[in-house]
Amino acid sequence: MATMIPHDIDEFTTEGERKFYSFLETFAKPDREFTTWYLPDIAGKEPDFILYCEEIGLIVFEVKDWELSQILEANPSSFKLRMGKATKSLKSPLHQAREYLNSLKDRLKADGRLLSTDAAHYGNPKVPIDYGVVFPNIRKDEYCRRGLDRVINLNRVFLWDDLHASSEICLDGSGRCFRRKLRDMFPPRFRFSITRAEYNHLKHLLFPVVRITQPERDACAYVDPSRRLNVLDDRQEALARRFAPGRHIITGPPGSGKTLILVHKAVFLRLYRQDVKNMLFVCHNASLVNYVKRLLSEKKAGFGPGGVEVCHFFELCSKILGEEIRFDSADKSYYELVVEETLARQRTEGVKYDAVLVDEGQDFTPAMGKVIVNLLDPDSNDLTVALDEGQSLYGEGAFWDVPENGTKVRIDRVGSSYRFTSEIRQFAFGFMKYENAGESALPPECAVHGPKPVMTRMGDIGELVFHVADMIKALHACGEYPLSEMAVLYSVRFTRDAKGERVSLPELLIGALESRGIIADWTTENYSARRSYDISTDRVCVSAIHGARGLDWACVFLLGLDELAPDIGLTDRARRYAFVGMTRARHRLCIPYVRRNSLIRNMSTCL
């Protein structure tokens, strides 16, 4: 199917728009050469459709559901229609489409980055732009008999004859007939080609909300800004623009933009769904809350009642219960009791949300999932969950995909991993034997390369932490990375030094860094540190692996994997911990260790 944005929607302004949407979705082939946007935003105006074809360019379509019997008079500028008992004079749909075209041209010219330098088209958009009309309820013979072909020429109109199931176009499943019809109606005005980066910029100009503004950090020496994901790809945008209520699961590997899809969906719902008055965005990791708020803030999305409420799960429980919770408790049974009490409170009272978005869905237990489902307004039942089963750290997850009371659950997968270099992706996904790993690879022209991951054996834990501190100081001194782009992630908090004494690994590391004049934030020291973490602060992040989920850094040091319990019962969990830590790195990954346990041995075979 062609790329449709939004994808698989259930609600259309008119039945004619639904028919034309389905027509383009089915017959605009080959899929990779066509993109269709329904109700895009051009300077505050909403044409019905914009179709992008690699051969022809952009075509703006205006769809009218009018019956021939409704049209009383027509001229190039206006149509007089019978609307029930009243008579109305409306702007010609072709004139409307031309106005949208002019607005689009003005936007491209004002931007200046997609203008032609060829002599014949100098200063004009380098992508041809055309316009047309769709009358899905009017037959060609009736159209011509009434003389409407002299008002809007047939070479600018799709009619009932083109869209019905037995038409020549609809009987040709290859799409060749559609392409031929499109070329005849809108012959390419001039030859053109645009790069992927230019296509993404075009998307930003047409639909600015899909551009991603990452929280500012100091520049890295290695970064080529054009290579970082800064515009949602077609698949991500299609998922983000799915407005229809219902249950929806988005799955994908680390770095595939799941959090960004949720953020943009929140923004789109506020813009286009008038019935969504209150919305909830929930994640599992407290350290992720501020990052999500920063992304929403960049999109001018309000917080709290009337906006988007952002919180981690147990913060949500505290709100429902109306009492404080010990967020720093290490007792698993305590949190299970909190969830039980929250469910009990929901049976008698509780706020309802028009839409709920859940990040890190793989880390929610079935009971936690029930708390979320209980928050849904039954009229909308609007729940979107992003998850990656390969990153599950807490055992049995919520059964998000199990239908409830006849509720249908739609599951979509995003494939490409934009976060890290090809070298890190190959290493981490090979180690995890990640299902569908091949899908995560980017096309060669979009792939980013960097140093291969490094595993280094050290004599003891003291030598290890000083080695890491020295490397961080050297990488910062040479300008390779700012401190805010470096993190040290650990899998165990306590270890043994050379004398066999129990020591705190993060405290040893922070001491080594400070002795070299490097400031660090221990972001998982306690709840206050997790909740206040800001990724743009120019300090090295020291965090437990579980506290880093959803975040990333240019350079990551992964410690303590050789300390994970080696017994068979924990093997799968240990691999998941390692995988989560490995996939927090975008450009450089270093794994120092002391003991060569089975996990380290297995990992080293993937280098």
C-alpha positions, 0 to 999 in steps of 0.5 A, a space after each residue: 500500500 502507498 504511504 498514507 498519512 495519517 494511516 488507517 484512520 476511521 473518521 473522514 470529513 466526508 464519504 467522498 474523502 474516504 473513497 478517494 483516500 482508499 483509492 490512493 492507498 490501493 492504487 498509488 504504486 509502487 508504494 515507495 514512490 508515493 506519499 499521500 497526506 490527508 488534511 495537511 496544514 499549509 499556513 493554517 489552511 487544510 487542503 483535502 489531500 496532497 499527493 507526492 509522486 517522485 515522477 510528477 511532484 506535488 499535487 493538491 486535491 480538493 474533494 467535493 461530495 456534490 451530486 450533479 442535481 445540486 449544481 445549479 450554476 457554475 463558472 471558473 470562480 464559483 458554484 451555486 448549489 442547492 443545499 436542502 431548501 437553501 441555495 448557496 454560492 461557494 468558491 470553485 473547488 479548482 479555485 480553492 485548490 489553486 489557492 492552496 497551491 499558491 500558499 504552498 509555493 509561497 511557503 517554499 519560496 520564503 524558506 529558500 532551501 528548496 528552490 531551483 538553481 536551473 536557469 529555466 526555473 531559477 528561484 522557483 520551487 525545485 519540485 513541480 506543484 500542480 492541482 486538481 479536483 475530485 467529484 466522486 459522485 458525478 459520472 463523466 457523461 453527465 459531467 460533460 452533458 451539463 457542460 461542466 468540463 468547460 468550467 473545470 477541464 477533464 484533465 484536472 478531475 477524478 470522477 466516479 468513473 475513475 473511482 468505482 470498483 469496475 473502472 480501468 484503474 481499479 481493475 489494474 492491481 499493478 498501479 500502472 493504469 493509475 500512473 498513466 492516468 496521473 501522467 496524462 492529467 498532470 504531465 511532469 512540468 520539468 525533470 526533478 530529483 530531491 535527496 532524502 534530506 530535501 524530502 524530509 525538509 519538504 515534509 517539515 515545511 508542509 507539516 511543521 509539527 513532525 520536526 523533532 527539536 531535541 533538547 540542546 546539548 553542547 556540540 559533539 565533534 563527531 556529529 553531522 546534524 543532518 544525519 541525526 533523526 530530526 524529522 519523523 520518517 513516513 512510517 513514524 508520521 503515519 502512526 503519530 497521525 492516527 487520530 481515531 480512538 481505540 487500542 493501539 500498540 507500537 512495537 519496535 527495537 531501541 532507537 526506532 523513535 517510539 517515544 517521539 511517535 508518542 510525543 507527536 501523537 499527543 501534539 496531533 491529538 490536541 490539534 485535531 481531536 476536539 473531543 480530547 480535553 484531558 490526556 495522560 502520558 505515562 512512563 515507567 522510568 522517573 528519569 524519562 519524565 523531564 525528557 518527555 516534558 522537554 519534547 512536548 514543550 518544544 511543540 508548545 504543548 501545555 501540561 496538566 489539566 487541559 493539556 498533557 499530564 506527564 508522570 511516571 507510573 507510581 507518581 500516577 498511583 500517588 495522585 490516584 490514592 491522594 497520598 505520598 509514596 516511598 519512591 525510593 523503596 527497594 521492597 518489591 512487595 511494597 510496590 505491589 501493595 501500592 498497585 493493589 490499593 490503587 486498583 481498589 481505589 479505582 473501583 469507587 472513584 477516579 479520574 478518566 482521560 480522553 486519551 492515554 499514552 504509555 511509554 516503556 509498556 514492556 515494563 508494566 505488570 498486568 496489574 499496572 496495565 489494569 490501572 492504566 486501562 481503568 483510567 480510560 474514558 469508555 466513550 473514547 477507549 483511546 490507549 496507545 502503548 509503545 513497547 519493546 519486548 527485548 528491553 523488558 527488565 521486570 519479568 512478566 509484562 502487561 497483556 496490552 494485546 489481549 482484547 477486552 470486552 470485544 475491544 480490537 487492538 491494532 499492533 504496528 511495528 516500526 523497524 529502522 533504528 536511528 539512534 546509534 551507529 551501524 557498528 553499535 547496532 550490529 554488536 548489540 542486536 547480534 548479542 541479543 539475537 534480536 528478532 527482526 534485527 534486519 529490519 532495524 538497519 537503515 538504508 546505506 545512504 542514511 547509515 551513520 558509522 563510528 568506532 567499533 564497541 570496545 571491551 577491555 579487561 582490567 586487573 581490579 575494580 579500582 583500576 577499572 574506575 580510574 581507566 574510565 575516568 581517564 578516558 572521559 577526561 581525555 575524550 572531553 579534553 580533545 573536544 570529542 564529546 561534551 560532558 552531557 553526552 557521556 554516561 557511565 551505566 552500571 548493572 550492580 551498585 555494590 562490588 568488591 575491591 582488590 581487598 575483598 571489601 564491599 564498595 559502592 561502584 557509583 561512589 568509587 566512579 564519582 570519586 575518580 571523576 572528581 579527582 580529575 576535575 570532572 563533574 558528575 550527576 548520580 542520577 539514580 542515587 535516589 528518587 529526587 535525583 531521578 526526578 530532577 535529571 536534565 540531559 542538557 546539564 553539562 555533567 557526566 551522567 552516572 546511572 543504573 541501567 534501569 534508570 537510563 531506559 528511554 535516554 541516550 548519550 553519544 558515549 557510554 561506558 557500561 560497567 558491572 556486567 561481569 558482576 551479574 549473577 551467573 546462575 541459569 535462572 537470571 541468564 535471560 534477565 542479565 542479557 536484557 540488562 546488557 542489551 538495554 545498556 548497550 543500546 543507550 550509546 549512539 556513537 561510542 560504546 566501551 565495556 570494561 570488566 574484571 571477571 570474564 563470566 559467561 555473559 562477557 564471553 558471549 558478548 565478546 564473540 559479537 565484536 
